[in-house]
């Protein structure tokens, strides 16, 4: 098949088929850190991750740090909606026009690494913005406790939600070298836990990692082909 000019089924093709129009993915900052940075697993992060948590182009979340429990959700909603509007303005400045459909992509750092109440307010605020048609959450498979998985499943019933998991490679020697911080079994368990809740999974893979050949990369892809995932993001 030819998917709208591409030899493979792209996210762009899927979104146009599902929503009937061009859908833009806007990068957002959930104001979180990562267990590979806060000292839980390490302080240096993965070797490929920037100081911005691989979200250098994400719009910052202007969230007051002194909010009380009573008005936390309201303040988060306001901050998230302002962040989304700024991201849409960036698209408009770049493209010359602003479409009506966007994917809210929480990209910076680990976007399930926070208290459940905060995550619920954050994801709910994003999904309920009128121009957001879907929610994409970038995270680590070792940061998905059952209560967070259940939250994602609830939000997924309101609008489409998928999780983007950073695997990068299946090979443990490379995983140690890049300071990934979790074994392959954790990733596998996370994929099946998400599948049980009908939450689509997109997996991030890095091509050309030091010491890896075409054959080792293809073994990673062969492994993924045996799992119930819905997408792969290839990065150089």
N, C-alpha and C positions, 0 to 999 in steps of 0.2 A: 504493500500500500504506500501511498504518498500522502502524508499528513500535512496538507496545506503548504506544500513546497519543501517539506523536510522528510528525510528518509526514516525518521523515527517519530514516535508519538510524543510530541512536545507538551509541556505544561500550557503553552499558549494555545495550542490546538484544543486541548482538553477544556480549558476555560471558555473559549469561544463556543465550543459545542455545548457546554453546560449552561452558559449564561447568555448566549446569543450575541456577544459583543466582546471587544477587546477588554481584557482585565489587567490592570497594572498591579504589580507587587510592590508595596511600599515597606521599607525597612524601618522598624521601630526599636526603641530601647526600653526594656522592661525594668530598668534601674536595679539590676541584679548583679551578682558576681558569679563565681564558679568554685566548686570544691577543689579544683586544681590550681586555684589562685589564693583562696582565703586561708590556706594552711591545713585544710582537712585532708587533702591528698598531696598537696604541694603548693608552692608559691609562684612558680615560673610559668605555669600554664603549658599547654601543648606547644611544641616548637613552631608550629605553623600559625599560631593564633597571635594576632596583633594586640597592642596595648588596649585597643577598643573592643577586645573580645570578638574579633572578626565581624564587628558591626560598625566599621568606621564611617559608613555612609548613612547610618541610621539617624533619624531625628531624635534628639535627646528628650527624655521625659522630665518636664519641669514640675517635679513633685515636692511639695512642702514636707520637710522631715519632721515637723512638730505636730502632725495631724493626730487627733485623738481617735480612739476606736469608734466613737459615735459618728464622726463625720469622715472617716477614712474612705469609705466607698464613694461618697460624693466628691471628695477631692481627687481621688484617682480617676473617676469618670471625667471630670473637667480636664485634668492633665492629659489623659489619653486622647480625648477628643481634640484638644488643642494640638497635640502632637500629630494626629492624623491630618488635621487641616493644614498644618505646616508642610507635611509630606506631600499632600495633594497639590499645594501651591508650588512645590519644587517640580512636580511632574508638569504642571501647567507652564512654568517658566521654561522648562526644557523642551516640551512638545508643542507649545503654542496653544494648547487647549487642554481641558481637563475632562476626562471621561467620567462616567457615573458609577463605575464598578472597580473596586480595589480589593486586594488581598492584604490584610494586616499581618505582617511578618515580624514577629518578635525574634530578632536576630542576635543582638549583642549578648555575649556571655551565655549563661545557662538559664533558660527561661521557664524552668519549673523548680528552680532552686530558691524558694521563698516560702513563707508561711502560707497555709491553704487559704486563709481569709484574704490575703493580699492577692494571690493568684486569681481567686474567684472574682474579686473586684476588677482586676486588670483585664482578664479575658472577657468578662461580661461587658465591660465598657467598650472594648474594641469591637466585639461582635454586634453590638447594638447601635453602632454608628450607622446612619442610613446609607452611606456609600460603601460600606464594607460588606462584601458578599461571602467572604471566607476568611478563616483564621489559620495561619501557619505558625507553628511554635518550634523554634530551634532549641534543642536541649541535648543532654547526655542520657544514655540509657540507664545509668546508675543513679539518676535523680528522678525516678518515676515511682514513688510509693503508691499504694493502692488508692489512697484518698485523692491524689492528684490525677490518676488515671480515671477515676470515677467523675471527677470534676470535668475533665476533657470530654468524657462521654456525654455529660449533661449539656455542655455548651454545643457539642456536635449535633444535638437534637434541635438546636435553634437555628444554626447555620453551619455549613460544612467546616470541619476542623481537621487538620492533619498535623502530624508531628514529623519534624526533620531531625533525624538522629545522626550524630557524627561518628561513623564507624572508621572511615578512612582506609582500613585494611583488616584482613582476617588474620594476618601473620603476627604471632605474638612477639617475635624478635623486633619487628618493625614497630609494633605498638609500644614496646618498652623504649625504643629509640626516640619516638616522637612524644613520649611522656603522656600517652593517652590516659592511663590511670585505671583501667578496668579490663577484665578478661572478656574474651569473646562470648562466653556463656551468658554474661550479663546482658549483652546486646540481644542474643537469641531469645532470652526470657522476656525482654522488653517487647520485642516484636510480637510474640504470641500473646502477651498480656494486652497489647493494644488491639490486636486482631480480635480477641475475645470480646472487646468492647466496640467493635466496628469502627475503629479509628484508623484511617489510612496512614501509612508509613512511607516517608521519603528518606532514603539513605544517602549520606554524603560519603563519597569515595575520592581519594586523592591519587591521581596518576603520576608516576615518576618519583615516588618516594625513594630516598637513598637506599640502595641495596636491593630494590625490587625490579624485576624484569617484566617483560610482557607476559611471561608464563605465570608469574606469581600474581600479577594483576588479574589475569583471566581466572585464576583459582578463586580469587575474591568474588569475581562476578558470578562464577559457577555456584558458589555458596549462596549468594543472594538470590539466584534464580530458583533455588529450592525453598525459599522462604515466601510467606504471604505478604510481600511488600507491594506498594503501588507506584513507586517512583525511585529514580536514582539521579543524584546530582553529581556529575563528574567535574572535578577540579584539578587543575594542573599544579 
